[in-house]
Amino acid sequence: MTNLAPSALRPQNPVPRSLSGLVDEFNLAWSGDIAGVSVTGVSLSSRTVQPGDLYVGVPGQHSHGASFARAAAEAGAAAVLTDEAGALLAAGCGLPVIVTENARAALGTVAAWIYRTSENPATLFAVTGTNGKTSVVYLLFGILNQLGVTSGLTSTAERRIGDLAVTSSLTTPEASELHALLARMREADVRAVGIEVSAQALSRHRVDGLVFDVAAFTNLSHDHLDDYAAMDDYFQAKLELFTPDRSRRGIITVDSDWGRRIVEASRIPVTTISNRPDVPADWRMTVVGENASYTEFVLEGPDGRRLQSRVPLMGWYMAANAALAIVMLVESGFDLELIAHALERDGGIDAYIPGRAELISGPRGPLVYVDYGHSPDAFLNTLAAIRKFTPGRLIMLFGADGDRDTTKRADMGAIAARGADVVVITDFHPRYEDPASIRATLLSAAREAMPAGEFYEVPNPQAAFRKALSLAGEGDAILYAGPGHENYHEVAGVKIPYSARDDSRQALRDAGWL
């Protein structure tokens, strides 16, 4: 059961906590009458307040959240938590107002206390890195299900508790939503949770109040330099996960200098894994067979431990993600032989990863893949993987995020031109930027990289896919990169309903291929 609109999962039977207890626990100042007042939840937006919530007002880009304290009160909030400036704005809302120096920084620990996160028995897995986070989280979820373990996840694509799922709006939810999700998971007897942890989540306090049992690092490549001044700043944000306040144990992919730097700087015990024969590591993954439907690999570790299995996705990097997920499970206490037995019984890892090199075409016509990748490194790896199994032409369709890291666009265009036979440039979430300017940057870089290349510019994504499809036939492949699992196209602040997966399937049907 999947809802299309993003929604938070909260405990169905919340346990009230006294406001006076909250004030005493964190030594907070307050105004108003807190005697006998209880809170049952936390909300960062007045639009999502439920009766009994603690409404947390933080400074925003355009206004202070405390300005909406009256609206929160009308929605049933029991009290307000904010900073000194917010307390002035919230005066007169009719609710007790609790004051802290930095409400956003306090949000995680306060939400953890209200939702009793420390009482959660689930093993918590964190995955960070530029690429692969979502895949590792879903592979963890799949393997845990094969082991008979009730599990949950939160990813860029969705929040999931067993078969219950809602779509995501952030890679890592705000701390208030994350702790509510864990409380709901506790009600469902979830025993293991995989959580994508972005650099922004660490910088913006979204995972405060949690200590992960195992944290993993996949890789680091050019991305998010709109949020971080340089790659080293981006790296330092990721490194924060590998400290005792955040995690108990780390699993680090050491195929790059970034991974090796994390090993050197980590303040928690770490285990290393590599996918290269020339890199020393505790665990090693080797691809031993691959086709367009699966990748078979061998994982070897300390004391002669060994597992051979397959992941139902193409590309060495998907095997690397699977191996990382398995080592995370082993380091958390699962027996490798038990994992191997479950995977052998089922013919390999049983996992579905929405919008990650997802094959949406049928047995006839060109192969069509929809992928979420929107970084140069993701383009490079996915194009190389598809190229291996494409006897004909490889056509790539993509655009670039507006109001996001502009410094990666030239590399994206150049890599697409070098890796594909045909490139179709379209719009992808231009947001408030001029879409024609974004397309021009991508096309210029593509033409500079391959002056004799075949390039097309089609602004409308639906028309662009149909153009790509018109150029393809049997033996060819189309990679539609960027939208992946998403179900909207954002233009000038408006999210227009659009699913690349659904639209591409419709175009294939219209063309007689499905």
Secondary structure, 3 states (H helix, E strand, C coil): CEECCCCCCCCCCCCCEEHHHHHHHHCCEEECCCCCCEECEEECCHHHCCCCEEEEECECCCCEHHHHHHHHHHCCCCEEEECHHHHHHHCCCCCCEEECCCHHHHHHHHHHHHHCHHHCCCEEEEEECCCCHHHHHHHHHHHHHHCCCCEEEECCCEEEECCEEEECCCCCCCHHHHHHHHHHHHHCCCCEEEEECCHHHHHCCCCCCCCECEEEECCCCCCCCCCCCCHHHHHHHHHHHHCCCCECCEEEECCCHHHHHHHHHCCCCEEEEECCCCCCCCEEEEEEEECCCCEEEEEECHHHCEEEEEECCCCHHHHHHHHHHHHHHHHCCCCHHHHHHHHHHCCCCCCCCCCCCEECCCCCCCEEEEECCCCHHHHHHHHHHHHHCCCCCEEEEECCCCCCCCCCHHHHHHHHHHHCCEEEECCCCCECCCHHHHHHHHHHHHHHHCCCCEEEECCCHHHHHHHHHHCCCCCCEEEEECCCCCCEEEECCEEEECCHHHHHHHHHHHCCCC
